[in-house]
Amino acid sequence: MNNKKKSSFSFIYALIILIVCLMLIFAFVNTGTKIDETQPSSVIEMIDEGKVDELYFYNGEGYVLLTVDNSKFKTEEDRERFPNNADLYFEYTSTSLELILTAVNLYNNTEGLPVENKITWENPPVRSSWVESLIMPLLYVVLACGAVFLIFRMFAKSNNSAMQFGKNKARITSDVKVRFSDIAGADEEKEELKEIVEFLKHPQRFTELGARIPKGVLLVGNPGTGKTLLARAVAGESNVPFLSISGSDFVEMFVGVGASRVRDLFDQAKKCQPCIVFIDEIDAVGRQRGAGLGGGNDEREQTLNQLLVEMDGFEANEGIIVLAATNRADVLDPALLRPGRFDRQIYVHVPDVRGREGIIRIHARNKPIADDVDFVTLARITSGFTGADIENMLNEAAIIAARNHRPKILMQDITEGINKVIMGPQKKSLLMTDKDKLITAYHESGHAIVGKLMEHCEDVQEVSIIPRGMAAGYTMSRPDSDDNHMGKLKLNDEIAMMMGGRLSEELFMDDISTGASNDIKRATEVARKMVTLWGMSDKFGFMSFGSEEEIFVGRDYQSKNDYSETVAAEIDAEVKKILDYNYARAKKILQDNKKYVKEMAELLLAKDTIYKEEVDMILSGKTKEEIIMHMDEQEKIRREEEKKARLQGEIDKKMKEIDQKVKTAEMYLKEGIISQKDYELILKERENALKKLEESKTLNEESKVDESAELSKEKVEEQNEEPEKEKTVVKTNKQQKEKEKKDDKKE
């Protein structure tokens, strides 16, 4: 509200200054050609001498155009612009006007020149009154003084704002609505923070036992895990003021501004204690000192020094708890992490399967989810998703459902939302040649078959040859559980699955393409980590040859290996050994199951995308035609379900409108706006509308029954045809066997 008032006042000030400036310009600035002033007596003399060509009278002022010889305007074009172009002007009274007109008449009588015909009257020549001549100058003076006052006031405000560089930019929120019940998947983290809430609500309970309230709590975790949300929940539960600021808000181009803002932030916090100060992305100002090339006296380090002093210096800041969030705790200065400053470090982990289920339920509360959507299954297939990923996934699903005019979000919308979060949107409009499609189909079939037949690989959930993100096609696997550790067997199987695409191209296309570049890169990285970091090499065993720590410029100028060139060559040989081993395993699987790879590739070319059910059907021996028929039936059922849901949504919408109309009529009846008869008519309309809705619903169900009857009839006919097919198959098999026996006898 105050901001709106300030903005309206500043607009009014600016408008007043603009008006005053315009008035001053019009009053004191002559924008036309400069005209010399003269006296009426001089004009009379020039008339007598025959130097005057035209006269113009207007409101007490006269304008003179001299003859061509005496004028400064020589051309016809300039002279036609009179009185804008005039040689002289003068102020006249009634007496001086009579003298001028007399001189004109005398001049005409003696010389016979028609000067009188060139006298122009705009208005009757009236001399301005003494009141106007006195008030107008005073008015201009008053307006000028007002303008000067406003300008000085604005300058004072701008100087004030110029001195605000040292003020902090923290946003104060007194009534935070977020509660711990709004957060799922972080039960241990909430328990840690509940103690802070108890400290803020009942400090005497702890101080009586000699306990000290924590100075600061550092929330560490991957992006999107809910660190900021947890901080807001602490403020909401404890019902204390919440001062939030970003780490980058402290640093400016002016030296000393960051330290000044830190001081001002804690001064402001002292005025509203107990309170919570939340610094988001604290690594922007809390990085280790001496880790840059610019020396130790830079602006960021001064800001950090001031923050260290304020958190645990000579002055006590009782009742102020500093919460900070970062995903780079490894780069923070050790002085910032010692007890007395950030007493606690709470690691906000990526949610597990139960946590993901809770997060999905929280974000699905305000969305119309279909009844067949299973939250447990969604939690399982979204392994590795953070809270932000899940929120984005459901939002994408809602957008997809709205785009397809569905009243509810279906499971397929959520599945597509998951894929969009992981890999990006599908590019169905991208033109692909038949050869590219064939290569992609065999490539993804190779991945899927190897992944499905390897014992320790994740289960294949979806295979597609539609481009998505940077990939021409994709094979998506989903884990059954949240395993924190990966064994050597599983890593080897994963490498073999990565190689399946290239091997499939090699076996079925008699050529290899560039499509396996990412697979080669990922497989090599995993194999190298197995040797250098995880001690999974048969030759080196329990040894580490690498470091995952960040290298700071200024501390180390280049990375150095902790081993010799000979060992480096042996490491490369071990990596190659792992890759060759898994390459041979994957190749054997594809050679033994060529028919499945071929069947899947043909199915992908026909349907573009298949799912876990279709993959299982291929491995169970179903033909491409049978699977396509099954997929068409499922698609038809899905469309019917969509149609039914859409119809039900329309009925529910109309029902709400009818009920709202009846409620409004009841209110109008109580107020006496409508009569009882009018109300009964509205009720009758409601009954008729309900009958029509029931009839439309019944007609729809009857049409579905008829369609299902036709389908069952077609199935019976197909079943009758099947025995004849079996007889012919048996007959041909017998003939084939007899022929083989005859051939053997001849040999």
Residue pairs with C-beta under 8 A, 6 or more apart in sequence:
13 150
13 153
13 154
16 146
16 147
16 150
17 147
17 150
17 151
17 154
20 143
20 144
20 146
20 147
20 150
21 147
23 140
23 143
24 140
24 143
24 144
24 147
27 140
32 84
33 84
33 85
33 86
35 63
35 86
35 87
35 88
35 89
36 87
36 88
36 89
37 88
37 89
37 90
38 64
38 88
38 89
38 90
39 90
40 62
40 90
40 92
40 96
40 97
40 99
40 100
42 90
43 52
43 62
43 64
43 88
43 90
43 100
44 99
44 100
44 103
46 52
46 64
46 66
47 100
47 103
47 104
47 107
47 115
48 103
48 106
48 107
50 67
50 107
50 111
50 113
51 66
51 67
51 70
52 64
52 65
52 66
52 67
52 115
53 65
53 66
53 67
53 68
53 71
53 115
53 118
54 64
54 65
54 82
54 115
54 118
54 119
54 120
55 62
55 63
55 64
55 65
55 100
55 104
55 115
55 118
55 119
55 120
56 62
56 63
56 65
56 82
56 83
56 86
56 119
56 120
56 122
57 63
57 92
57 97
57 119
57 120
57 121
57 122
57 125
58 83
58 122
58 123
58 125
59 122
59 123
59 125
59 126
59 128
60 91
60 92
60 93
60 125
60 126
60 127
60 128
61 89
61 90
61 91
61 92
62 89
62 90
62 91
62 92
62 100
63 82
63 83
63 86
63 88
63 89
64 86
64 87
64 88
64 89
64 90
65 71
65 73
65 79
65 82
65 83
65 85
65 86
65 87
66 87
66 88
68 74
68 79
70 87
71 79
71 87
72 87
73 79
73 82
73 85
73 87
78 85
79 85
83 120
92 100
92 125
92 127
93 127
94 125
94 127
97 125
104 115
104 116
104 119
105 116
107 113
107 115
108 114
108 115
108 116
165 252
165 254
165 257
165 260
166 256
166 257
166 260
166 261
166 263
166 264
167 260
167 261
167 264
168 245
168 249
168 250
168 261
168 262
168 264
168 265
168 268
169 245
169 249
169 261
170 243
170 244
170 245
170 249
170 265
170 268
170 277
171 243
171 244
171 245
172 241
172 242
172 243
172 268
172 272
173 235
173 241
173 242
173 244
174 241
174 242
176 232
176 233
176 235
176 236
176 242
177 236
178 229
178 232
178 233
178 235
178 236
179 233
179 236
179 237
180 190
180 193
180 194
180 233
180 237
182 229
182 233
182 362
183 190
183 226
183 229
183 230
183 233
183 362
184 351
184 355
184 357
184 358
184 359
184 361
184 362
184 387
185 226
185 351
185 352
185 354
185 355
185 356
185 358
185 359
185 387
186 225
186 226
186 230
186 348
186 349
186 351
186 355
187 355
189 219
189 230
189 346
189 347
189 348
189 349
190 230
190 233
192 217
192 344
192 346
193 217
193 230
193 233
193 234
193 346
194 237
196 214
196 217
196 234
196 238
196 321
197 234
197 237
197 238
198 205
198 206
199 206
199 213
199 214
199 321
200 238
200 240
200 274
200 276
200 321
201 238
201 239
203 213
203 274
203 319
206 212
206 213
213 318
213 319
213 321
214 321
214 343
214 344
215 311
215 312
215 317
215 321
215 322
215 340
215 341
215 342
215 343
216 311
216 321
216 322
216 323
216 324
216 341
216 342
216 343
216 344
217 321
217 322
217 323
217 324
217 342
217 343
217 344
217 345
217 346
218 282
218 324
218 325
218 326
218 329
218 332
218 337
218 342
218 344
218 345
218 346
219 227
219 230
219 231
219 323
219 324
219 325
219 326
219 346
219 348
220 227
220 325
220 326
220 327
220 329
220 345
220 346
220 347
220 348
221 227
221 327
221 347
221 348
221 349
221 350
222 327
222 348
222 350
222 386
223 327
223 386
223 388
224 386
224 387
224 388
224 389
225 348
225 349
225 350
225 351
225 386
225 387
225 388
226 348
226 386
226 387
226 388
227 325
227 327
227 348
228 278
228 280
228 325
229 387
230 348
231 242
231 244
231 276
231 278
231 323
231 325
232 242
232 278
234 276
234 323
235 241
235 242
235 276
235 278
238 274
238 276
240 274
240 275
240 276
241 272
241 275
241 276
242 275
242 276
242 278
243 265
243 268
243 269
243 272
243 275
243 276
243 277
243 278
244 278
244 280
245 265
245 277
245 278
245 279
245 280
246 279
246 280
246 281
246 284
247 279
247 280
247 281
247 282
247 283
247 284
247 285
247 286
248 281
248 284
248 285
249 261
250 257
250 258
250 261
250 262
250 284
250 285
250 303
251 257
251 258
251 284
251 285
251 299
251 300
251 303
252 258
252 299
255 299
255 302
256 299
256 302
257 299
258 285
258 299
258 300
258 302
258 303
258 306
259 302
259 303
259 305
259 306
261 303
262 303
262 306
262 307
262 310
263 306
263 310
265 277
265 310
266 277
266 310
266 317
266 320
269 275
269 277
269 317
269 320
270 317
270 320
273 317
273 318
273 319
273 320
274 319
274 320
274 321
275 319
275 320
275 321
276 320
276 321
276 322
276 323
277 320
277 321
277 322
277 323
278 322
278 323
278 324
278 325
279 322
279 323
279 324
279 325
280 324
280 325
281 325
281 326
282 324
282 325
282 326
282 332
282 336
283 326
283 327
283 328
283 329
283 331
283 332
285 300
285 303
285 304
285 307
286 304
286 307
286 324
286 326
286 332
286 333
286 336
287 300
287 304
287 331
287 332
287 333
288 331
288 332
288 333
288 334
288 552
289 296
289 301
289 304
289 333
290 296
290 554
290 555
291 331
291 552
291 553
291 554
291 555
292 298
292 552
292 553
292 554
293 553
293 554
304 333
304 336
307 336
308 335
308 336
308 341
310 317
311 317
311 322
311 340
311 341
311 342
312 340
312 341
322 342
324 342
326 332
329 337
329 345
330 549
330 550
331 550
335 341
336 342
337 345
350 384
350 385
350 386
351 358
351 359
351 385
351 386
351 387
352 482
353 379
353 380
353 383
353 481
353 482
354 379
356 378
356 379
356 382
356 383
356 385
356 390
357 375
357 376
357 378
357 379
359 387
359 390
359 391
360 375
360 378
360 379
360 382
360 390
360 394
361 375
363 390
363 391
363 394
364 375
364 394
367 394
367 398
367 409
368 407
368 408
368 409
369 408
369 409
370 408
370 409
370 410
370 411
370 645
372 410
372 411
373 409
373 410
373 411
373 414
374 411
378 414
380 478
380 479
380 480
380 481
381 418
381 461
381 478
382 389
382 390
382 393
382 418
383 478
383 479
383 482
385 393
385 421
389 421
392 417
392 421
393 414
393 417
393 418
393 420
393 421
394 409
394 414
394 417
395 417
396 416
396 417
396 420
396 421
397 409
397 413
397 414
397 416
397 417
398 409
398 413
400 413
400 416
400 417
401 408
401 409
401 410
401 413
404 413
404 642
405 646
406 413
406 642
406 645
406 646
406 649
407 645
407 646
407 648
407 649
407 650
407 652
408 645
408 649
410 641
410 642
410 645
412 638
415 462
419 426
419 462
419 468
419 476
422 476
423 468
423 469
423 471
423 474
423 476
424 468
424 469
424 470
425 468
425 469
426 464
426 466
426 467
426 468
427 466
427 467
427 468
428 466
430 467
432 440
432 467
432 472
436 472
437 465
437 605
438 509
438 601
438 605
439 505
439 509
439 513
439 515
440 465
440 472
440 473
440 515
440 604
441 465
441 473
441 600
441 601
441 602
441 604
441 605
442 504
442 505
442 508
442 509
442 597
442 601
443 473
443 501
443 502
443 504
443 505
443 513
443 515
443 516
444 463
444 464
444 465
444 473
444 474
444 475
444 501
444 604
445 463
445 504
445 597
445 598
445 600
445 601
445 604
446 500
446 501
446 502
446 503
446 504
446 505
446 590
446 597
447 463
447 475
447 497
447 498
447 500
447 501
447 504
448 460
448 463
448 475
448 500
448 600
448 615
449 500
449 504
449 589
449 590
449 593
449 596
449 597
449 600
450 457
450 496
450 497
450 499
450 500
450 503
450 586
450 589
450 590
451 457
451 458
451 460
451 475
451 477
451 497
451 500
452 459
452 460
452 615
452 619
453 589
453 593
453 619
454 493
454 496
454 497
454 589
455 489
455 493
456 487
456 489
456 490
456 492
456 493
456 494
457 477
457 490
457 493
457 494
457 497
458 477
458 478
458 479
458 480
459 477
459 478
459 480
459 612
460 475
460 476
460 477
460 612
460 615
461 476
461 477
461 478
461 611
461 612
462 474
462 475
462 476
462 609
462 610
462 611
462 612
463 473
463 474
463 475
463 476
463 600
463 604
463 609
463 610
463 611
463 615
464 473
464 474
464 604
464 608
464 609
464 610
465 472
465 473
465 604
465 605
465 608
465 609
466 473
466 608
466 609
467 473
468 474
471 518
472 515
475 501
477 497
488 530
488 536
491 526
491 530
491 536
492 578
492 581
492 582
492 585
494 526
495 523
495 526
495 527
495 578
495 579
495 582
496 582
496 583
496 585
496 586
496 589
497 586
498 519
498 520
498 522
498 523
499 519
499 523
499 579
499 582
499 583
499 586
500 586
500 589
500 590
501 515
501 516
501 519
502 512
502 516
502 519
502 520
503 583
503 586
503 587
503 590
504 590
504 597
505 511
505 512
505 513
505 515
505 516
506 512
507 587
507 590
507 591
507 594
507 597
508 594
508 597
508 598
508 601
523 579
523 582
524 575
524 579
527 575
527 578
527 579
528 571
528 575
529 546
530 536
530 537
530 578
531 537
531 540
531 545
531 571
531 574
531 575
531 578
532 544
532 545
532 546
532 571
533 544
533 545
533 546
533 548
535 541
535 542
535 543
535 544
537 543
537 574
537 578
538 574
538 577
539 570
539 574
540 570
540 571
540 574
545 561
545 562
545 563
545 567
545 571
547 562
551 559
561 568
563 571
590 597
596 618
596 619
599 618
599 623
599 624
600 610
600 615
600 618
602 624
603 610
603 614
603 618
603 624
603 627
603 628
604 610
606 624
606 628
607 628
607 631
610 627
610 631
614 627
614 630
614 631
617 626
617 627
617 630
618 627
622 630
640 704
644 700
647 696
647 697
647 700
651 693
651 696
651 697
654 689
654 693
655 690
655 693
658 686
658 689
658 690
661 682
661 686
662 682
662 683
662 686
665 674
665 678
665 679
665 682
665 683
666 679
668 674
668 679
669 675
669 676
669 678
669 679
